[in-house]
Amino acid sequence: MDTDKLTFEEAYRQLTELVKKMESGEMPLADSVAAYEQGIKLKAYCEQLLKEAELKIETLKITNPNE
């Protein structure tokens, strides 16, 4: 799956679903490991999108201090 094409909301939803599945304890070990790897990618992607949003907000604050 190419996470770069997901919105933040889509990536976060997928991450949440993976966590629920893993916490259920019903996934075979190999599937759990694959889900964990995918979860790490999704988490990093969500963090990247949040940092980009924070940078945009800070830039707007600097360029438009009176607003």
MMTF fields as JSON, N, C-alpha, C and O atoms, coordinates in Angstrom:
{
  "mmtfVersion": "1.0.0",
  "mmtfProducer": "UNKNOWN",
  "numBonds": 267,
  "numAtoms": 268,
  "numGroups": 67,
  "numChains": 1,
  "numModels": 1,
  "chainsPerModel": [1],
  "groupsPerChain": [67],
  "chainIdList": ["A"],
  "bondAtomList": [4, 2, 8, 6, 12, 10, 16, 14, 20, 18, 24, 22, 28, 26, 32, 30, 36, 34, 40, 38, 44, 42, 48, 46, 52, 50, 56, 54, 60, 58, 64, 62, 68, 66, 72, 70, 76, 74, 80, 78, 84, 82, 88, 86, 92, 90, 96, 94, 100, 98, 104, 102, 108, 106, 112, 110, 116, 114, 120, 118, 124, 122, 128, 126, 132, 130, 136, 134, 140, 138, 144, 142, 148, 146, 152, 150, 156, 154, 160, 158, 164, 162, 168, 166, 172, 170, 176, 174, 180, 178, 184, 182, 188, 186, 192, 190, 196, 194, 200, 198, 204, 202, 208, 206, 212, 210, 216, 214, 220, 218, 224, 222, 228, 226, 232, 230, 236, 234, 240, 238, 244, 242, 248, 246, 252, 250, 256, 254, 260, 258, 264, 262],
  "bondOrderList": [1, 1, 1, 1, 1, 1, 1, 1, 1, 1, 1, 1, 1, 1, 1, 1, 1, 1, 1, 1, 1, 1, 1, 1, 1, 1, 1, 1, 1, 1, 1, 1, 1, 1, 1, 1, 1, 1, 1, 1, 1, 1, 1, 1, 1, 1, 1, 1, 1, 1, 1, 1, 1, 1, 1, 1, 1, 1, 1, 1, 1, 1, 1, 1, 1, 1],
  "groupList": [{"groupName": "MET", "atomNameList": ["N", "CA", "C", "O"], "elementList": ["N", "C", "C", "O"], "formalChargeList": [0, 0, 0, 0], "bondAtomList": [1, 0, 2, 1, 3, 2], "bondOrderList": [1, 1, 2], "singleLetterCode": "M", "chemCompType": "L-PEPTIDE LINKING"}, {"groupName": "ASP", "atomNameList": ["N", "CA", "C", "O"], "elementList": ["N", "C", "C", "O"], "formalChargeList": [0, 0, 0, 0], "bondAtomList": [1, 0, 2, 1, 3, 2], "bondOrderList": [1, 1, 2], "singleLetterCode": "D", "chemCompType": "L-PEPTIDE LINKING"}, {"groupName": "THR", "atomNameList": ["N", "CA", "C", "O"], "elementList": ["N", "C", "C", "O"], "formalChargeList": [0, 0, 0, 0], "bondAtomList": [1, 0, 2, 1, 3, 2], "bondOrderList": [1, 1, 2], "singleLetterCode": "T", "chemCompType": "L-PEPTIDE LINKING"}, {"groupName": "LYS", "atomNameList": ["N", "CA", "C", "O"], "elementList": ["N", "C", "C", "O"], "formalChargeList": [0, 0, 0, 0], "bondAtomList": [1, 0, 2, 1, 3, 2], "bondOrderList": [1, 1, 2], "singleLetterCode": "K", "chemCompType": "L-PEPTIDE LINKING"}, {"groupName": "LEU", "atomNameList": ["N", "CA", "C", "O"], "elementList": ["N", "C", "C", "O"], "formalChargeList": [0, 0, 0, 0], "bondAtomList": [1, 0, 2, 1, 3, 2], "bondOrderList": [1, 1, 2], "singleLetterCode": "L", "chemCompType": "L-PEPTIDE LINKING"}, {"groupName": "PHE", "atomNameList": ["N", "CA", "C", "O"], "elementList": ["N", "C", "C", "O"], "formalChargeList": [0, 0, 0, 0], "bondAtomList": [1, 0, 2, 1, 3, 2], "bondOrderList": [1, 1, 2], "singleLetterCode": "F", "chemCompType": "L-PEPTIDE LINKING"}, {"groupName": "GLU", "atomNameList": ["N", "CA", "C", "O"], "elementList": ["N", "C", "C", "O"], "formalChargeList": [0, 0, 0, 0], "bondAtomList": [1, 0, 2, 1, 3, 2], "bondOrderList": [1, 1, 2], "singleLetterCode": "E", "chemCompType": "L-PEPTIDE LINKING"}, {"groupName": "ALA", "atomNameList": ["N", "CA", "C", "O"], "elementList": ["N", "C", "C", "O"], "formalChargeList": [0, 0, 0, 0], "bondAtomList": [1, 0, 2, 1, 3, 2], "bondOrderList": [1, 1, 2], "singleLetterCode": "A", "chemCompType": "L-PEPTIDE LINKING"}, {"groupName": "TYR", "atomNameList": ["N", "CA", "C", "O"], "elementList": ["N", "C", "C", "O"], "formalChargeList": [0, 0, 0, 0], "bondAtomList": [1, 0, 2, 1, 3, 2], "bondOrderList": [1, 1, 2], "singleLetterCode": "Y", "chemCompType": "L-PEPTIDE LINKING"}, {"groupName": "ARG", "atomNameList": ["N", "CA", "C", "O"], "elementList": ["N", "C", "C", "O"], "formalChargeList": [0, 0, 0, 0], "bondAtomList": [1, 0, 2, 1, 3, 2], "bondOrderList": [1, 1, 2], "singleLetterCode": "R", "chemCompType": "L-PEPTIDE LINKING"}, {"groupName": "GLN", "atomNameList": ["N", "CA", "C", "O"], "elementList": ["N", "C", "C", "O"], "formalChargeList": [0, 0, 0, 0], "bondAtomList": [1, 0, 2, 1, 3, 2], "bondOrderList": [1, 1, 2], "singleLetterCode": "Q", "chemCompType": "L-PEPTIDE LINKING"}, {"groupName": "VAL", "atomNameList": ["N", "CA", "C", "O"], "elementList": ["N", "C", "C", "O"], "formalChargeList": [0, 0, 0, 0], "bondAtomList": [1, 0, 2, 1, 3, 2], "bondOrderList": [1, 1, 2], "singleLetterCode": "V", "chemCompType": "L-PEPTIDE LINKING"}, {"groupName": "SER", "atomNameList": ["N", "CA", "C", "O"], "elementList": ["N", "C", "C", "O"], "formalChargeList": [0, 0, 0, 0], "bondAtomList": [1, 0, 2, 1, 3, 2], "bondOrderList": [1, 1, 2], "singleLetterCode": "S", "chemCompType": "L-PEPTIDE LINKING"}, {"groupName": "GLY", "atomNameList": ["N", "CA", "C", "O"], "elementList": ["N", "C", "C", "O"], "formalChargeList": [0, 0, 0, 0], "bondAtomList": [1, 0, 2, 1, 3, 2], "bondOrderList": [1, 1, 2], "singleLetterCode": "G", "chemCompType": "PEPTIDE LINKING"}, {"groupName": "PRO", "atomNameList": ["N", "CA", "C", "O"], "elementList": ["N", "C", "C", "O"], "formalChargeList": [0, 0, 0, 0], "bondAtomList": [1, 0, 2, 1, 3, 2], "bondOrderList": [1, 1, 2], "singleLetterCode": "P", "chemCompType": "L-PEPTIDE LINKING"}, {"groupName": "ILE", "atomNameList": ["N", "CA", "C", "O"], "elementList": ["N", "C", "C", "O"], "formalChargeList": [0, 0, 0, 0], "bondAtomList": [1, 0, 2, 1, 3, 2], "bondOrderList": [1, 1, 2], "singleLetterCode": "I", "chemCompType": "L-PEPTIDE LINKING"}, {"groupName": "CYS", "atomNameList": ["N", "CA", "C", "O"], "elementList": ["N", "C", "C", "O"], "formalChargeList": [0, 0, 0, 0], "bondAtomList": [1, 0, 2, 1, 3, 2], "bondOrderList": [1, 1, 2], "singleLetterCode": "C", "chemCompType": "L-PEPTIDE LINKING"}, {"groupName": "ASN", "atomNameList": ["N", "CA", "C", "O"], "elementList": ["N", "C", "C", "O"], "formalChargeList": [0, 0, 0, 0], "bondAtomList": [1, 0, 2, 1, 3, 2], "bondOrderList": [1, 1, 2], "singleLetterCode": "N", "chemCompType": "L-PEPTIDE LINKING"}],
  "groupTypeList": [0, 1, 2, 1, 3, 4, 2, 5, 6, 6, 7, 8, 9, 10, 4, 2, 6, 4, 11, 3, 3, 0, 6, 12, 13, 6, 0, 14, 4, 7, 1, 12, 11, 7, 7, 8, 6, 10, 13, 15, 3, 4, 3, 7, 8, 16, 6, 10, 4, 4, 3, 6, 7, 6, 4, 3, 15, 6, 2, 4, 3, 15, 2, 17, 14, 17, 6],
  "groupIdList": [1, 2, 3, 4, 5, 6, 7, 8, 9, 10, 11, 12, 13, 14, 15, 16, 17, 18, 19, 20, 21, 22, 23, 24, 25, 26, 27, 28, 29, 30, 31, 32, 33, 34, 35, 36, 37, 38, 39, 40, 41, 42, 43, 44, 45, 46, 47, 48, 49, 50, 51, 52, 53, 54, 55, 56, 57, 58, 59, 60, 61, 62, 63, 64, 65, 66, 67],
  "secStructList": [7, 7, 4, 4, 4, 1, 7, 2, 2, 2, 2, 2, 2, 2, 2, 2, 2, 2, 2, 2, 2, 2, 2, 2, 6, 7, 1, 7, 2, 2, 2, 2, 2, 2, 2, 2, 2, 2, 2, 2, 2, 2, 2, 2, 2, 2, 2, 2, 2, 2, 2, 2, 2, 2, 2, 2, 2, 2, 2, 2, 2, 2, 2, 7, 6, 6, 7],
  "xCoordList": [0.825, 0.0, 0.88, 1.887, 0.504, 1.257, 0.63, -0.405, 1.263, 0.692, 0.728, -0.063, 1.615, 1.756, 0.499, 0.373, -0.405, -1.618, -2.815, -3.917, -2.602, -3.687, -3.806, -2.815, -5.027, -5.203, -4.838, -4.704, -4.681, -4.394, -5.492, -5.214, -6.731, -7.864, -7.893, -8.193, -7.582, -7.548, -6.426, -6.623, -5.253, -4.11, -4.375, -4.059, -4.952, -5.234, -6.29, -6.189, -7.298, -8.333, -7.724, -8.042, -6.851, -6.203, -5.335, -5.313, -4.621, -3.779, -4.622, -4.262, -5.723, -6.624, -7.184, -7.273, -7.558, -8.081, -7.013, -7.304, -5.785, -4.695, -4.482, -4.316, -4.49, -4.282, -5.394, -5.121, -6.629, -7.747, -7.591, -7.798, -7.226, -7.038, -5.916, -6.037, -4.826, -3.69, -4.036, -3.634, -4.777, -5.137, -6.125, -6.227, -6.85, -7.823, -7.133, -7.732, -5.871, -5.116, -5.482, -5.038, -6.276, -6.735, -5.931, -6.186, -4.965, -4.161, -3.012, -2.397, -2.716, -1.525, -0.273, -0.286, 0.774, 1.998, 2.517, 2.856, 2.58, 3.105, 2.262, 2.8, 0.947, 0.062, 0.252, 0.196, 0.475, 0.712, 1.989, 2.032, 3.022, 4.294, 4.105, 4.589, 3.411, 3.154, 2.299, 2.547, 1.303, 0.446, 1.261, 1.06, 2.17, 3.026, 3.906, 4.052, 4.483, 5.314, 4.494, 4.945, 3.301, 2.427, 2.021, 1.941, 1.768, 1.4, 2.499, 2.219, 3.747, 4.869, 4.922, 5.174, 4.686, 4.685, 3.543, 3.73, 2.371, 1.219, 1.427, 1.075, 1.992, 2.258, 3.228, 3.0, 4.297, 5.285, 4.66, 4.949, 3.814, 3.155, 2.215, 2.187, 1.448, 0.549, 1.354, 0.968, 2.459, 3.306, 3.872, 3.96, 4.25, 4.773, 3.698, 3.973, 2.484, 1.4, 1.087, 0.819, 1.118, 0.87, 1.958, 1.658, 3.212, 4.317, 4.177, 4.417, 3.789, 3.592, 2.472, 2.589, 1.397, 0.285, 0.718, 0.35, 1.498, 1.998, 2.891, 2.806, 3.742, 4.608, 3.794, 4.113, 2.755, 1.898, 1.233, 1.155, 0.756, 0.107, 1.099, 0.777, 2.295, 3.316, 3.69, 3.876, 3.801, 4.116, 3.011, 3.291, 1.77, 0.653, 0.659, 0.352, 1.0, 1.076, 2.152, 1.968, 3.272, 4.39, 4.07, 4.339, 3.504, 3.226, 1.985, 1.83, 1.091, -0.139, -0.303, -1.252, 0.593, 0.555, -0.674, -1.023, -1.335, -2.509, -3.812, -4.852, -3.776, -5.023, -5.201, -6.194],
  "yCoordList": [-1.17, 0.0, 1.248, 1.302, 2.238, 3.48, 4.511, 5.097, 4.728, 5.65, 7.089, 7.902, 7.434, 8.818, 9.359, 10.57, 8.507, 8.955, 9.038, 9.39, 8.718, 8.743, 10.122, 10.834, 10.484, 11.672, 11.301, 10.123, 12.301, 12.04, 11.172, 10.201, 11.527, 10.804, 9.343, 8.461, 9.085, 7.701, 6.906, 5.765, 7.522, 6.838, 6.562, 5.48, 7.534, 7.366, 6.279, 5.491, 6.243, 5.205, 3.82, 2.884, 3.689, 2.4, 1.99, 0.823, 2.955, 2.673, 2.201, 1.24, 2.866, 2.492, 1.085, 0.306, 0.766, -0.566, -1.643, -2.711, -1.357, -2.319, -2.582, -3.727, -1.522, -1.664, -2.523, -3.405, -2.269, -3.065, -4.544, -5.412, -4.817, -6.209, -6.879, -8.027, -6.143, -6.716, -6.936, -7.937, -6.008, -6.135, -7.271, -7.774, -7.675, -8.752, -10.078, -10.976, -10.193, -11.416, -12.561, -13.689, -12.294, -13.366, -13.463, -14.345, -12.57, -12.612, -13.594, -13.644, -14.374, -15.221, -14.349, -13.173, -14.916, -14.171, -13.454, -12.272, -14.149, -13.537, -12.334, -11.316, -12.446, -11.329, -10.173, -9.006, -10.498, -9.467, -8.693, -7.471, -9.407, -8.751, -7.838, -6.706, -8.32, -7.504, -6.281, -5.179, -6.477, -5.372, -4.355, -3.148, -4.839, -3.957, -3.099, -1.895, -3.737, -3.001, -1.931, -0.798, -2.302, -1.343, -0.232, 0.933, -0.589, 0.403, 1.421, 2.608, 0.972, 1.894, 2.883, 4.072, 2.393, 3.273, 4.286, 5.471, 3.81, 4.706, 5.755, 6.92, 5.345, 6.274, 7.363, 8.546, 6.966, 7.932, 8.893, 10.089, 8.368, 9.192, 10.204, 11.372, 9.75, 10.66, 11.748, 12.917, 11.374, 12.354, 13.369, 14.558, 12.906, 13.8, 14.805, 16.0, 14.325, 15.22, 16.238, 17.402, 15.811, 16.738, 17.804, 18.978, 17.41, 18.376, 19.386, 20.578, 18.903, 19.805, 20.797, 21.977, 20.332, 21.214, 22.25, 23.421, 21.821, 22.752, 23.817, 24.991, 23.414, 24.371, 25.393, 26.582, 24.944, 25.856, 26.853, 28.043, 26.372, 27.256, 28.275, 29.46, 27.838, 28.756, 29.784, 30.96, 29.347, 30.267, 31.305, 32.488, 30.872, 31.808, 32.799, 33.976, 32.339, 33.236, 34.291, 35.451, 33.891, 34.816, 35.817, 37.011, 35.335, 36.213, 37.062, 38.086, 36.66, 37.403, 37.582, 37.047, 38.317, 38.39, 39.086, 38.847, 39.936, 40.668, 39.909, 40.366, 38.787, 38.043, 36.904, 36.183],
  "zCoordList": [0.0, 0.0, 0.0, 0.706, -0.782, -0.891, 0.042, -0.274, 1.191, 2.176, 1.702, 2.18, 0.78, 0.329, -0.349, -0.528, -0.719, -1.396, -0.451, -0.871, 0.815, 1.786, 2.424, 2.587, 2.778, 3.594, 5.032, 5.363, 5.867, 7.272, 7.872, 8.576, 7.589, 8.159, 7.725, 8.53, 6.458, 5.962, 6.627, 7.046, 6.718, 7.322, 8.797, 9.294, 9.497, 10.922, 11.144, 12.084, 10.277, 10.374, 10.168, 10.902, 9.17, 8.916, 10.096, 10.485, 10.661, 11.81, 12.993, 13.674, 13.231, 14.32, 14.123, 15.072, 12.892, 12.591, 12.813, 13.351, 12.398, 12.608, 14.096, 14.516, 14.877, 16.326, 16.935, 17.748, 16.549, 17.076, 16.736, 17.584, 15.49, 15.07, 15.857, 16.284, 16.04, 16.762, 18.23, 18.823, 18.81, 20.22, 20.471, 21.59, 19.428, 19.596, 19.907, 20.499, 19.503, 19.75, 18.836, 19.048, 17.833, 16.939, 15.649, 14.83, 15.458, 14.24, 14.411, 15.476, 13.38, 13.428, 13.564, 13.2, 14.076, 14.338, 13.091, 13.155, 11.973, 10.743, 10.337, 9.901, 10.477, 10.147, 11.129, 10.741, 12.385, 13.396, 13.099, 13.242, 12.688, 12.355, 11.144, 11.138, 10.129, 8.938, 9.308, 8.818, 10.165, 10.598, 11.396, 11.257, 12.221, 13.006, 12.085, 12.293, 11.074, 10.112, 9.388, 9.216, 8.973, 8.294, 9.257, 8.868, 10.498, 11.508, 11.738, 11.909, 11.745, 11.912, 10.745, 10.945, 9.54, 8.368, 8.457, 8.181, 8.841, 8.946, 10.034, 9.852, 11.151, 12.258, 11.807, 12.061, 11.144, 10.664, 9.654, 9.664, 8.797, 7.792, 8.449, 8.063, 9.439, 10.161, 10.87, 10.851, 11.489, 12.165, 11.172, 11.478, 9.999, 8.962, 8.546, 8.437, 8.316, 7.912, 9.001, 8.704, 10.255, 11.361, 11.439, 11.662, 11.26, 11.289, 10.155, 10.344, 8.978, 7.838, 8.13, 7.8, 8.74, 9.085, 10.118, 10.019, 11.106, 12.123, 11.493, 11.853, 10.559, 9.869, 9.089, 9.101, 8.417, 7.666, 8.598, 8.29, 9.734, 10.701, 11.237, 11.325, 11.595, 12.092, 11.032, 11.345, 9.784, 8.689, 8.539, 8.348, 8.624, 8.523, 9.678, 9.488, 10.852, 12.008, 11.81, 12.179, 11.23, 11.022, 9.905, 10.043, 8.814, 7.663, 7.864, 7.198, 8.771, 9.05, 10.555, 11.128, 11.211, 12.668, 13.243, 14.4, 12.471, 12.966, 12.809, 13.283, 12.168, 11.912, 12.861, 12.779]
}
